[in-house]
Amino acid sequence: MVVVKADIKLLRRSQCGAFFVSPRQIENASRITVNAKEYAGSRAEIKQAMELCLNCRMKIVNIRKAKLLLAKLTDKALERGQAPLNRGEALG
């Protein structure tokens, strides 16, 4: 049997105190949004959504925010002809 040990730094959620994701994951995802010009106006919202722990994601208010953000990003992609789904399927 092979045992692998890894020490990974995790971020602590400021509101609830839970550990949830590594800073490297946030940085990598942030780089993707920087390269996508259509996300320029939504970068802060995207980062805020990425920084939620699993328990906080399940709160109704955060689910509603996430749905609004996804609808907004889908509309932008559809305007540019980049979304693989039609509007009805994407927002379904």
ABEGO torsion letter per residue (X at the ends): XBBBBBBBBBBBBAAAGBBABBAAAAAAAAAAAAABAAAAAAAAAAAAAAABBAAAAABAAAAAAAAAAAAAAAAAAAAAGABABBAAAAAX
